[in-house]
Amino acid sequence: MERPSQTVRTPLRESRRAIDADVCVVGAGIVGLAHALEASDRGLRVAVLERSARALGASVRNFGHGFLAAMGDGEPLACALVARQRWLELGARAGLEVLRCGSVVVAREDDELELMAAVAGDPRRGARLITARAVGELAPIPHRGLAGALHAAHDFRVDPRQAVVRLASLLERDPRATVLWEAPVHAVEPGRVESSRASVRAPVVIVCPGPDFDTLPTELQPQSRAVSRCKLQMLRAACPQGRIYRPALLTGLSLLRYPAFASQPGCERLRTRISRERPELIAAGVHLIITQLPGGDLIIGDTHEYGADVSPFGDERLDQLVLAEATQLLGVPDLEIRERWHGVYPVASGNPFLVEEPLPGVRIVQVVSGVGMTTALGLAPRVLDGLTDSSPLPGGPPRPGGPRRPVAARSDCGS
């Protein structure tokens, strides 16, 4: 695709505030904040423009679960490993609790355990097979009838409703950073971004649109791959009997969705069996995850609906499918539901990272697989490394321990 030689929209107009920065980030979800914090920690001046008054998108509607063990080989796993360390580092600075609580993926049949064994054999993932009895020692759930489980001890969890809030506050305290809320962007050109609240001059612009990619001008929309949306139905439930569920809880349904498992030879046999026994779960894209919020309530989900446009309406039948799986796993007759909501994230086939350069010095960065919390903080160093190599960006002191791997412009961030 040829790069446009002209301004992306109508001619830029003067705004109330003029800001000079080294990097301008559009979007203050986890992907945008990851890049802003990385740039700031390298000693660069950063401006962040967010159209909403606070974070409202996928970054606050998820489980807060870092599922490191399930990431695909290569770039995704490498980013997840860096992101885990970055979460621990930033959490300490931001006053955000990052629980090194792990995950437990229960297996009810031997074919599920077979897929888990392949992941348990990779020491980078920090996972091991455990017996059914050991499951009961890690979480207060029934273990009779289980074939075993995968205990992914390196997985982590944050409160999704507080994580991006605390990270944004950390950035706002940095004298090198300017964060503007309620500042929708209406024009981007090389070296300059215009919003309702400010005109930002910066040699590097990183646009992180999340699922709202099609609201960008045509010249800034993804070109290398078709991007659509995935809608999730999720619930918040009162914790039964005040129990503590420290690890995230998952079932064999998750094995069909995550690359580390889905790439194994036995995955299609498992899919065929579940499709035969529980076709309604496959049709609804049910994938059970349960995590616990600091106050004790449980986040439970989810279902998956795909399309260029997804319905704004919830389907109670789908919620009931998820709840039936959740009550069975937890060993309780029912759950008191306190909240229901939809999450929406961008999705595309292939590599989970989409990084393009539609204009000189402008990057569009998306995590297109729903694993932003797990990987974004590890993707950002790679994107910044590529920008340092190809743009008039001050080198700045690299973050201690940060990787120095280039990201090719206008291509997927992966091998």
N, C-alpha and C positions, 0 to 999 in steps of 0.2 A: 504494500500500500504506500503510495506516495504521501509524503508529509505535506499538509496544507501550508502554503507560504503566507497566509494571511491570518489575521486575528480570528479567534474561534467564534465570536459572536458579533454583535453590534459594536461600534466603536466604544472604547472604554470612557466612562465618565468619571469626573472627580468625585471623591467620597469625603466623608467628614474627617477621616483619619488617614494619615499616610504612615506606613510601616515599612522599614527596611529590614530584611531578614536574609539569611543564607538559604533557608528552606521554608517553603510555605506548604502546609498540609491542609487539605480540604477533607473534613470529616473527622469527628472525634469519637468514633467507635473504637473497638480494640485494635483494628488494623491501623487506623490513623494515629492513635495514641502511641502505638508501638513504634511507628516511624518518627514521630515527634520526639519521643523520649530518647530514642537512639541518637537522633541528630543532636539533641541538647547535650547528651552525655559525651558527645564527641567535641563539645565546645562550640557548637554552631548556634547561631541565632535562629530561632524558630517562631513562626507564626502559625496558629491553628485557627481555622475558620469552620464553625459548626452551625448549621442552619437552625437547629432546635435550641431550646433553653436548657436542655439537659439530655443526657443519653437516653434514647427511647427505643433503639432498634434491637437487632439480634444480639448485641453484646450484653444486654441486660435481660434478655428473654430466654437465656439458655440455662444449662445445668451448672455452669461454673466448673466443669469437669475437664481436667487435662488428661486425655486418654492416650498417653504416650505409647503404651504397649501396642496399640492397634494401628499405628501409622505405617504407611507403606515404606518400603526400603528406599534408600537414596535421599533425595531432598526433603521429603516430608518428615522422615524420622530424624534426620539431621537437624531440621528446624525445631522439631519438638524437643529434642535434647537441649538445645540452646535455650529455647523458650522456658523450659522448666527452671533452669538456673536463673534466668532473667526474672521470672516471677518471684523466686525466693529473694533475690537481691532487691527488686523494686518494692516488694511487699514490706520488707524491713524498713525501707526508707519512707514508704507511704503510710505506714500504720495499718496495713492490710494483712489479715491473717491468711497465710497460704498453708493449707493443711497437707502434709505429706501422708495422706490417708490411704492411698492405694485404691485399687478396684478389685472386686470379686465378680467373676463371670461364671455363673453356675452352669453345669452341664447335666442334663437329664438323660442323655443317651451317649453311647460310646462314640458315635460319629461326631458329636460336638467335641468330645474330649480329644479326639484325634486331631482336629484343627487347632485346638489350644496347645497341644503338645509341640507343634511346629514353632509357635511363637515362644513357648517356654524354653525352647532350645537356643534362643538368640539372647546372649547375655546383655546386649545393649538395652534390651527392653525391660530388664529387671522383673521378669515374671517367672512364676513356677507353678507347676501343677500341685494341687493339694487334694486331700481326701474329703469326702463328704463330711466326716466328723470335724475336720479342721475348719470347714465353712462355718459351722455353728460356733466355733471359738472366735471367729473374726466378726461375726454379725449375728444378731438375734433373729435368725430365720430358720425355718425347719430344714433339716438336712436329710431326713429319711427320703429315700427314693432318688437322691442325686447320684450321678455317676462320679462326681468329683467337681473340680472347679479350677479356674485359672486365677491365681492371686498376683496381680500386677502391682507390686509394692512401690514402684517409682511414680505411679500416677498421683495427681494432686488435685486439690479442689480449692476454689475461692468462692466467696459469696457473689454471685453474678450481679446482684443489685447494688453492690458496693464497690466492686472491683474497678470498673472504669471511672466511677466517681472519685475514688481515692487516687487513681493514676492521674486523672485530670487535675486534681488538687495539687498533687506533687509537681506537675508541670507548671501550674500557675504560680507556684512559689519560686520557680527558677527565674532569676533576673534575665536570663538569655531568652526566655520564652514569653510570647503573648498569646493568650487564648481568648478568642472572641466567640461568645454564644449568640444565638439569634442573628447570625451573620450569613445568610444564604449567598452563595456565589452565583453571579450571573455572567461572568466573562473570564476567560483564561487565555493568555497569550504567552509566548516565551518571555520569561522574566517578570511577568506581572499577573496579578490576580485581583479582580474587582468583586467586592461583596457589598452588601447593603450598609455595612458599618465601616469598611476600610478598603483602601487601595494598598495592596502589598507588592512591593518590589522584591523579587527573590530570583536568583539564577536557577533554582531548582524548585519545581512544584510537584507535589505528590498528591494525587486525587484518589481518595478511598471511598467510593460511592456506596459500597454494600449492595443491597438489593435494588437500590434506586438508580442503577446504571443507565437505564433508558431515559432518565430525566436530563442527562448530560447532552450538550450539543452533539450532533451527529459525528463531528470530527473527533470527539473524545470517547465515543462509545467503543466497547470491545470489538476488535476486527479479526483477531486471529482464531477465535473460537466462538461458537454460538453459546450465549449465556442466557439462562432462564431463571426461574425462581422455584424454591422449594418452601412449602408451607408446613409448619409443624403445629399440632394441637398438643398443648401441655396443661398440666394441672398442678395446683398446690394443695396439699392435704395436711390435716392435723396429724401429728405423729401419734401412732397408736400406743397407748399406755406409757407414754414418756420414754420410749426406747431410744437408744443411741445407735445410729447406723453410721459408723465412722467411714468405712470404705464405700465408694460408689458401688451400686449393685446392678448387675446386668445378667442377661440370660443368653441362651444359644441363638436367639433372634439377632443379636448384635453381630454374630459371626458372618452373617450374610451381607453386612453393610460396610465393614471396615476392611481396608486393603490387606492388612497383615494376615487376616483370616481368609478373606474372599479370594486371595491369590493362590491359596493352597489347592492341591488337586482334588481333595474331597469336598470342596465347598458346593459344587453343583449337585453332588449326591445328597448333601444335607438340604439344599434348597428344594430338590425334588421331593424328599420325604416330607418336609414341612408343608410344601404346597399341596401334597396329597392329604395330609392329616389336618391342616389348619389353613385352608385356602383364603379364608377371610383375613387372616393376619398378613399374608403376603400381599393381598390386594390392597390393603390399607397401609402397607409399608410400616407396620408396627415394629418398633425397636425399643425394647424396654430399658430405661435407665431410671434409677432412683438415687437422688442425692439429698442430703439433709442440710437445711439452712442453719445458721448459727442459733436461731431461736427455737429450733426443734422441728419445724414444719418440713415436710418432704416435697421436693420437686419431682414430679412423675411425668414421664412421656415416653415415646411420642409417636405420632403418625407422620407420614410423608406424602404430600400432594405436589406434583410437579406441573409446571406450565409457564408460559409467558406471562399470564395473569392468573392469579389464584383467587379462589372465592374468599370474600370477607366474612363468610358465615361459617360457624362451627357446626360439626356434625356430631350429635350426641351419641350416635351409634359407635363412632370411632372412639370417643372418650370411654365408652363402656368396654370396648375391646381392651384398651390399655389398662383400665381399672381391674378387669378380670385377671389379667396377667400379673398386675401388681399385688393384688390381694393374695393370689396363689403363692407368689414368691415370698411375701412377708408373713404368710400364715395367719391372716386376719380375715374375719368375715366381711368387713366393709371398711371404707375410709370416709372421713368427713372432708368434703371438698370445700376449700375456702376461696380459691381463685381458679379461673380458666383464662387462657390467652392463646394467641397465635404467635409463633415466631416465623420470620421469613428471611431466607438467606439466598445469595446468588449461587447458582449451580451450573457446572459445565463438565463435560466428559474429559477424561484424561487427567493431567497433572492438577493437583488441587490449588495451585497458585497461578494467577494470571497477571503478568506484568507486561505492559505495553508502553511504548513511547510515541504517542500520536503527534507530538510537536517537540522541537528541540528543548531539552531540559524539563519536559513534562512527562511524568510517569502516571499511568493508571494502575493501581494495585488492588487486586481482589483475591480473597480466599474463597474459592468457588466449590467448597465441599462441606461447609459446616464445621470446620475444625479451627476456626480463628482463635479461640481461647487456647487451644493446644499448641498452635504453631506461629501465630502472628509475631510474637516477640522474638522468635528465631528467624523469621523471614526478613524482618526489618534490617538487621545488619547486612544481609546479602544485597538488599536493594540499595542501601546507602553505599556499600562498597562499589557497586556498579556505577553509581552516580559520581562518586569521587574519581573514578577512572575515566569517565566519559564527559563530564560536565565541568563548567567553571566554578566548582564548589570548593571552598577552602578545605584543605585536608583535615585540619583540626586534630586534636589528639584522639586516637581511637580509644574506644571504651576498653578498659583493661579486660583481657580475656576474650574480647570479641573476635569472631572469625573475620578473615579478610578474603572472602571469595567473591569474585565478580558475578554480577547478574547481567546477562546479555540483554540489551535494549530490544524492545518490541518482540519478546519471545517469552515462552513459559519460563518461570524461574525453577528450572529443574533439569535433570538429566534424562 
